[in-house]
Amino acid sequence: MGRSVSSVIDCLDTEKERSVVMVSSQNKRKYKRMSTLQGKLRRRSKSGQYSYRLVISTGLRKEFALGTTDPKVACQKAEELDSIWLAPTPEVALAQMNAIRGFSRSAMRLPFQDAWDKYQVHPDRATPHTVAEQQSYHNTYNEFVRFATEGKLTGRGAKRPKATCISEVTPAVCEEFSAYLKTTMLAVDTHNRKIKRLRKIFDCLKDYYEGENPFRSKTLLRNEREEQGMVVHRQAFTKEQEEQLNAVLSDNDPRHKVMNKDEIRILYVIGRFTGQRLKDCVLLQWQNINMENQRIWVKQFKTGKEVTIPMAPELYDALIEAKKWKINQYVLPKTAARYNQKNADGKNVGNNLVNIGAMRVIRWIGLEPSVNVPGRKRKMTVYGFHSHRHSFASFCAEAGVPKAVLLSILGTDSDIADKYYTHVSDESQRKAIEVISSRSSTTAQERNNQALSLIEKNRSSADPAELLEQVYTILKGT
């Protein structure tokens, strides 16, 4: 018949025997209590503090430092943490983690008005190359703070509490901000840039909120397909339009006024015969031009790529003319000085001034540079100085210039080249169909040549009506 632990101890003769039995009994009770835990108690060494490893309802494994070497206290704290494991949803689990004092980090309160200063000195902050983009980060943050502190009605009609500090920004607030941005008629790309800026800012402020970055959710971003079918693409100039641009920039018509008109005319020639971007053309320097070998070297501001471009005769003549006003390193000194203008904050404002002048020239030949697009607040540019880049690609494609050669001049694997070189594959596909077609095995150009040849041979002898019918049959391809 079994006896109690106390009765066994009373029967023992020595103090040593009694102490061994008591320790064994305590260990049994300790291990029995540990076996009821949902996680695992562990410590790195025999004298080290306990920690508790637990898989929470989100599927993530969390380990909590219990801050004690006492197994009884460790078990007690672990039992409290088991409420996280039993939580029905990840949100409840997160709330319980934050509620248990002493185990998880309690976020320090950081008011919105102080958060930007913290972000600016963080080593992982964004470091944009331009002052304009640096200001865009600050402006986007201020826009979000204004929204978060207003406490507007949510989609369900309930009033959202005002947020006053970083720790009060929840994923729900971020979702509402994303929905608000959609009402402001922004382009998809602009919307996504704002969300990504805020995501970066909150990554740097992670010490001041609990859980994941509230701007981390992919649902905050918009899909580019939302604008499918309504986005207006940049158009290329035709050769006739380029000649018209050159003509209006060369005339003395008082209606055609633009600052530094002579330089703007040379600017258009540079863009037309190099395919480079506006900034690369405006800030072109004499040291990068070899008049003897008739080549231009450009290190592109946007991509950093270096390209060399042979001079077209028209460009060579324009550069000879530009040498007459050479006063510094720039080919277009007055326009370059205007382009480099900055405001008191160090933001470049001259680039917009030069671009406006370039757009004005385009209106002189009857083209409207910008058009309204449904769902967007701002107009979209259809024709601009950048259209020269599209024209360059278009003319090269039409002339059969290999795509690799074009890219060596444009300096990019951009969509511009893909846009104008798709006709190559289209033509190949059409020829493939014609090969197996019983109706025609000749191309349109070949049929045109056949028709012209027939007309030349029978112009004087054949019956006009009969000749016309034969020509029609050839052109039809039957």
C-alpha atoms as one frame of an Amber mdcrd trajectory, in Angstrom:
protein
   0.000   0.000   0.000   1.379   3.424  -0.963   2.410   5.926   1.660   2.526
   9.739   1.626   5.766  11.615   1.134   5.693  12.866   4.756   5.325   9.366
   6.182   8.216   8.136   4.084  10.371  10.989   5.283   9.552  10.225   8.924
  10.832   6.684   8.437  14.185   7.779   7.084  17.104   7.620   9.479  19.465
  10.224   8.189  19.080  13.912   7.308  20.772  13.320   3.937  18.221  10.716
   2.952  15.388  13.054   3.910  16.773  15.961   1.835  17.121  13.776  -1.304
  13.507  12.670  -1.103  12.229  16.243  -0.607  14.162  17.578  -3.652  12.854
  14.687  -5.740   9.302  15.523  -4.709   9.724  19.191  -5.573  11.139  18.319
  -9.003   8.159  16.082  -9.734   5.766  18.918  -8.934   7.868  21.343 -11.006
   7.985  19.081 -14.063   4.292  18.265 -13.741   3.527  22.001 -13.836   5.860
  22.495 -16.816   4.134  19.728 -18.741   0.885  21.695 -18.732   2.474  24.665
 -20.485   1.742  25.309 -24.149   5.350  26.293 -24.882   8.780  25.340 -23.630
  10.802  26.738 -20.736  14.510  26.883 -21.404  17.715  28.513 -20.222  21.172
  28.688 -21.725  23.042  27.516 -18.625  22.299  25.872 -15.282  22.558  29.196
 -13.472  21.061  31.315 -16.264  17.665  32.992 -16.413  14.658  31.258 -17.889
  13.067  32.118 -21.210   9.797  30.850 -22.661   9.448  29.816 -26.311   5.919
  29.882 -27.690   4.289  29.599 -31.123   1.487  32.186 -31.208  -1.666  32.088
 -33.320  -0.035  34.038 -36.159   2.199  31.008 -36.740   5.300  32.867 -35.577
   7.617  31.547 -32.892   8.237  34.030 -30.100  10.687  33.757 -27.220  10.158
  35.792 -24.060  12.859  36.551 -21.490  11.304  35.792 -18.102  13.981  37.570
 -16.094  14.240  34.961 -13.316  16.287  31.912 -12.296  13.502  30.596 -10.051
  11.649  27.753 -11.807   8.468  28.383  -9.802   8.339  32.058 -10.824   9.249
  31.096 -14.419   6.318  28.648 -14.561   3.968  31.283 -13.214   5.036  33.812
 -15.830   4.873  31.198 -18.589   1.274  30.346 -17.622   0.364  33.997 -18.045
   1.943  33.984 -21.472  -0.114  30.956 -22.503  -3.074  33.287 -22.986  -1.315
  34.400 -26.172  -1.274  30.843 -27.490  -4.982  30.455 -26.722  -5.946  33.740
 -28.411  -8.545  33.151 -31.186  -7.073  35.702 -33.645  -3.676  37.279 -34.340
  -5.072  40.678 -33.295  -6.095  39.336 -29.881  -2.726  37.621 -29.512  -0.927
  40.884 -30.267  -3.083  42.786 -27.775  -2.336  40.220 -25.068   1.362  40.389
 -25.810   1.269  44.145 -25.324  -0.812  43.799 -22.173   1.607  41.529 -20.332
   3.985  43.808 -18.502   7.615  42.921 -18.157   7.868  40.484 -21.094   7.368
  42.415 -24.327   8.808  45.809 -25.073   6.393  48.583 -24.259   6.465  51.178
 -27.048   7.593  54.628 -26.013   5.152  57.380 -26.790   6.416  59.567 -29.619
   4.162  62.486 -30.625   3.759  63.185 -34.323   5.402  66.597 -33.999   8.609
  64.968 -32.683   8.659  61.920 -34.954  10.040  63.668 -38.017  13.088  64.880
 -36.089  13.719  61.285 -34.946  13.424  60.036 -38.516  15.827  62.646 -39.900
  18.693  61.441 -37.697  18.019  57.722 -38.132  20.890  55.919 -39.927  18.460
  53.979 -42.158  16.486  56.994 -43.349  15.953  57.510 -47.069  18.638  59.591
 -48.781  17.111  60.940 -52.027  19.453  62.513 -54.545  17.339  65.636 -55.004
  16.049  68.263 -52.611  12.634  67.928 -54.245  12.345  64.259 -53.274  13.584
  65.009 -49.754  10.789  67.553 -49.426   8.328  65.033 -50.850   9.061  62.707
 -47.912   8.342  65.512 -45.457   5.212  66.646 -47.305   3.840  63.109 -47.462
   4.450  62.630 -43.743   2.675  65.917 -42.950  -0.243  64.921 -45.160  -0.627
  61.662 -43.248  -0.375  63.405 -39.863  -3.151  65.841 -40.853  -5.326  62.910
 -41.851  -4.588  60.843 -38.730  -5.236  63.721 -36.328  -8.613  64.670 -37.859
 -10.469  61.564 -36.654 -12.877  61.493 -39.590 -15.723  59.059 -40.065 -14.727
  55.562 -41.111 -16.357  53.647 -43.946 -18.877  52.165 -41.497 -19.991  55.553
 -40.249 -18.226  55.295 -36.887 -15.907  58.104 -35.866 -12.273  57.067 -35.772
 -10.409  58.313 -32.687  -7.773  60.926 -33.357  -4.216  59.630 -33.359  -1.635
  61.808 -31.635   1.492  59.666 -31.620   3.255  57.002 -33.645   2.140  54.099
 -31.430  -1.516  54.932 -32.145  -1.134  54.401 -35.907  -2.800  51.071 -36.657
  -3.135  49.123 -39.928  -6.780  50.246 -39.995  -5.727  53.925 -39.983  -3.307
  53.217 -42.831  -6.036  51.481 -44.836  -8.272  54.527 -44.384  -5.451  56.823
 -45.476  -4.939  54.745 -48.612  -8.661  54.969 -49.339  -8.488  58.733 -48.835
  -5.620  59.046 -51.325  -7.743  57.274 -53.934 -10.282  60.092 -53.685  -7.680
  62.744 -54.505  -7.415  61.648 -58.174  -3.736  60.762 -58.023  -1.958  58.629
 -60.571  -1.344  55.057 -59.427   2.406  55.630 -59.380   2.043  58.787 -57.262
  -0.247  56.980 -54.799   2.224  54.115 -54.400   5.193  56.431 -53.945   3.446
  58.124 -51.007   2.694  54.793 -49.324   6.275  53.611 -49.806   7.648  56.836
 -48.330   5.524  56.368 -45.220   6.561  52.717 -45.040  10.206  53.793 -44.988
   9.567  56.438 -42.343   7.797  53.959 -40.049  10.560  51.398 -40.576  12.895
  53.921 -38.983  10.466  54.574 -36.093   9.883  50.912 -35.154  11.051  51.550
 -31.587   7.924  53.637 -31.018   5.172  51.187 -31.958   4.367  47.523 -31.346
   4.091  44.804 -33.956   4.664  45.053 -37.688   5.007  48.260 -39.675   1.378
  49.429 -40.196   2.266  50.501 -43.753   3.692  47.089 -44.653   0.433  45.670
 -46.050   0.395  45.201 -49.844  -3.290  46.133 -49.935  -2.308  49.765 -49.364
  -0.743  49.884 -52.823  -2.735  50.288 -56.014  -2.406  48.067 -59.051  -1.095
  49.558 -62.293  -3.889  47.783 -64.146  -6.335  50.250 -62.607  -5.190  52.756
 -65.228  -5.204  50.289 -68.091  -7.064  51.713 -71.040  -7.035  55.315 -69.860
  -3.335  56.155 -69.671  -2.174  58.430 -72.468   1.281  57.612 -73.773   3.926
  60.084 -74.886   3.784  60.642 -78.633   6.668  60.910 -81.097   7.080  63.816
 -83.481   6.844  63.111 -87.182   9.651  64.370 -89.410   7.289  67.037 -90.719
   6.562  68.232 -87.176  10.254  68.373 -86.364  10.819  70.536 -89.431   7.940
  72.790 -88.337   9.516  73.173 -84.885  12.800  74.191 -86.451  10.998  76.679
 -88.710   9.104  78.489 -85.928  12.280  78.690 -83.855  14.128  80.240 -86.807
  11.534  82.856 -87.796  11.083  86.431 -86.607   7.354  86.166 -86.007   6.516
  88.385 -82.981   3.961  85.796 -81.855   6.735  83.224 -81.420   8.516  84.540
 -78.346  10.443  82.411 -75.884  13.357  83.308 -73.611  16.777  82.664 -75.200
  15.122  81.650 -78.477  18.401  81.085 -80.351  19.597  78.687 -77.648  16.231
  76.918 -77.542  16.504  76.306 -81.291  19.932  74.685 -80.812  18.481  72.760
 -77.835  15.823  71.267 -80.106  18.473  70.295 -82.660  20.506  68.528 -79.948
  17.449  66.639 -78.718  16.365  65.738 -82.249  19.712  64.255 -83.344  20.873
  62.628 -80.077  17.672  61.320 -78.496  18.838  62.477 -75.059  16.694  63.806
 -72.216  16.090  67.499 -71.624  18.561  67.847 -68.745  21.337  66.078 -70.642
  20.801  68.406 -73.624  20.498  71.649 -71.647  23.610  70.983 -69.558  25.765
  69.624 -72.397  29.338  70.929 -72.039  31.973  71.701 -74.635  34.480  69.409
 -72.957  32.245  66.485 -73.893  32.165  67.388 -77.583  34.838  66.363 -80.076
  34.273  68.505 -83.150  37.206  66.974 -85.023  35.916  63.392 -84.706  32.328
  64.633 -84.676  31.250  62.715 -81.579  29.452  63.676 -78.367  29.992  62.001
 -74.998  27.126  62.078 -72.483  26.938  60.776 -68.924  23.199  60.686 -68.349
  21.988  62.411 -65.197  19.079  60.042 -64.651  20.802  56.682 -65.098  24.504
  57.487 -64.797  25.132  55.600 -68.048  27.754  56.846 -70.447  27.031  56.997
 -74.165  28.872  58.320 -77.197  26.916  59.612 -80.174  28.126  60.430 -83.698
  27.183  63.913 -84.902  24.601  64.341 -87.630  25.569  67.070 -90.132  22.670
  69.239 -88.890  23.931  68.943 -85.314  27.502  69.748 -86.363  26.334  72.955
 -88.054  24.270  73.910 -84.993  27.265  73.453 -82.678  29.444  75.586 -84.966
  26.810  78.317 -84.611  26.682  77.854 -80.812  30.419  78.490 -80.553  29.745
  82.140 -81.390  28.223  82.750 -77.940  30.625  80.572 -75.923  31.178  82.208
 -72.523  31.628  79.196 -70.232  31.651  75.395 -70.329  28.001  75.085 -71.390
  26.909  74.865 -75.020  23.723  76.735 -74.038  25.036  79.063 -71.288  21.940
  81.187 -70.671  19.530  78.260 -70.751  21.829  76.202 -68.513  21.995  79.037
 -65.972  18.228  79.291 -65.979  17.835  75.520 -65.645  20.107  75.439 -62.585
  18.087  78.038 -60.644  17.137  76.976 -57.097  14.789  78.410 -54.492  15.626
  79.322 -50.895  15.239  75.679 -49.798  17.724  74.476 -52.378  15.060  72.916
 -54.598  15.618  73.191 -58.339  12.938  75.371 -59.932  14.683  76.300 -63.176
  14.062  72.915 -64.803  10.344  73.630 -64.810  10.889  77.098 -66.316  12.878
  75.694 -69.232  10.364  72.899 -69.731   7.486  75.398 -69.889   9.348  77.285
 -72.614   9.846  74.065 -74.573   6.125  73.256 -74.297   5.239  76.736 -75.582
   7.183  76.070 -78.784   5.191  72.887 -79.371   1.928  74.846 -79.216   3.205
  77.094 -82.010   2.861  74.228 -84.507  -0.694  73.399 -83.431  -0.005  70.518
 -81.004  -1.485  70.489 -77.495   1.185  69.190 -75.106  -1.178  68.024 -72.332
  -4.626  66.452 -72.183  -7.172  65.738 -69.462  -7.470  62.119 -68.330 -10.443
  60.700 -66.365  -9.578  59.909 -62.760  -6.596  62.242 -62.593  -6.374  65.743
 -61.205  -3.468  66.801 -63.389  -3.227  66.700 -67.148  -0.982  64.142 -68.787
   1.764  65.212 -71.158   1.384  63.885 -74.685   3.953  66.041 -76.496   7.030
  67.519 -74.891  10.769  67.790 -75.382  10.922  64.096 -74.460   8.984  63.373
 -77.670  12.300  63.814 -79.509  13.499  60.699 -77.696  10.470  58.784 -78.933
  10.946  60.130 -82.462  14.578  59.035 -82.431  13.554  55.475 -81.526  10.709
  55.489 -84.041  12.879  56.620 -86.966  15.581  54.072 -86.100  13.018  51.273
 -86.002  11.535  52.307 -89.341  15.002  52.375 -90.924  15.814  48.881 -89.666
  18.510  49.987 -87.220  19.199  47.063 -84.821  17.682  47.560 -81.402  21.030
  47.067 -79.682  22.461  50.012 -81.656  19.556  52.227 -80.598  20.040  51.278
 -76.944  23.738  52.116 -77.173  22.688  55.677 -78.047  19.650  56.101 -75.803
  21.634  54.489 -72.988  18.772  52.514 -71.536  16.699  49.377 -71.837  13.598
  51.507 -71.545  10.091  50.835 -72.777  10.696  53.444 -75.472  12.733  50.995
 -77.554  10.246  48.169 -76.944   7.375  50.401 -78.017   8.815  51.145 -81.444
  10.465  47.805 -82.129   7.349  45.663 -81.664   6.551  46.141 -85.347   9.516
  43.882 -86.173   7.920  40.884 -84.500   4.506  41.844 -85.914   5.921  41.833
 -89.435   7.586  38.478 -88.849   4.345  36.996 -87.563   2.417  38.358 -90.546
   4.900  36.819 -92.962   4.617  33.495 -91.154   0.850  33.509 -91.649   1.192
  34.472 -95.281   3.547  31.547 -95.911   0.829  29.062 -95.038  -1.999  31.135
 -96.485  -3.429  30.107 -99.855  -4.553  33.643-100.596  -1.240  35.404-100.709
   2.437  34.675-100.248   3.673  38.207-101.019   4.031  41.230 -98.821   2.183
  44.483 -99.405   5.371  46.103-100.677   5.966  43.257-103.113   2.396  43.567
-104.428   2.864  47.313-104.858   6.004  46.671-106.910   4.185  44.117-109.072
   1.339  46.537-109.734   3.722  49.373-110.668   5.640  47.084-112.982   2.443
  45.998-114.718   1.368  49.605-115.234   4.729  50.586-116.724   4.701  47.666
-119.178   1.116  48.124-120.363   0.558  51.853-119.984   0.077  52.435-123.735
  -1.163  49.102-125.082  -3.589  47.663-122.536  -7.236  48.556-122.106  -7.455
  50.947-119.144 -10.407  49.138-117.562  -8.730  45.758-117.917  -5.425  47.111
-116.625  -7.184  48.607-113.600  -8.822  45.297-112.810  -5.465  43.489-113.000
  -3.872  46.052-110.701  -6.742  45.685-108.234  -6.334  41.916-108.218  -2.607
  42.175-107.511  -3.045  44.674-104.685  -5.816  42.620-103.139  -3.484  39.651
-103.013  -5.864  37.115-104.602
